[in-house]
Amino acid sequence: MRKLTAARLLTAAALAVGGFAAAAPAQAAPAQAAPAHVQPADSQTVSAYVTSYGYNDDGNGHYGTAQIAYPQIHQQATEGSGAYNDPSTFATDQNEFAPGTIIYVPHLQKYFIMEDGCTECSQDWQNGKYHVDLWMGPASSQPEPALDDCEASITRDSAEIIANPDSGLPVDTTPMFSNGQCTAVTH
């Protein structure tokens, strides 16, 4: 199912990416081992509707663009490696997650950064439902129905996501859509 993003309003100056420092590890009880990772104090795990969009569906009814509303570290929507220091673009309502917010999507084992708006996400947020739309594929026209089918394959009605996550979570650097084919791996 295609997700249309909100009208693209490029900001005059890119907002600085907020710092997300990891909290100090918790002290382990004498009889217990320390946890494998500790989420930062401002980390938040929520259940969200997770969808995706790509070049073919982006652009306020004008398909074929990778333009983003809130450039942070990218100048256009980008499917990075998914690592904390190379996150992919995601879209949502700016009141749900502020531009520059990093999220981690466990079923994809990837990090994303909020850099774009999403009309359907805003409607869901106004109704009290978290909704994030993840960028998929390169910033050029992709074959259909391959892109649409791949987008559907990672959609989850209710998936756990982590906002302001620890930087040390497992990462799968496999692209989600590459060379005209779905390469998304779900965990």
Secondary structure, 3 states (H helix, E strand, C coil): CCCCCCCCCCCCCCCCCCCCCCCCCCCCCCCCCCCCCCCCCCCEEEEEEEEEECCCCCCCCCCCCCCCCCCCCCCCCCCCCCECCECEEEECCCCCCCCCCEEEECCCCEEEEEEECCHHHHHHHHCCCCEEEEECCCCCCCCCCHHHHHHHHHCEEEEEEEECCCCCCCCCCCCCEECCEECCCCC
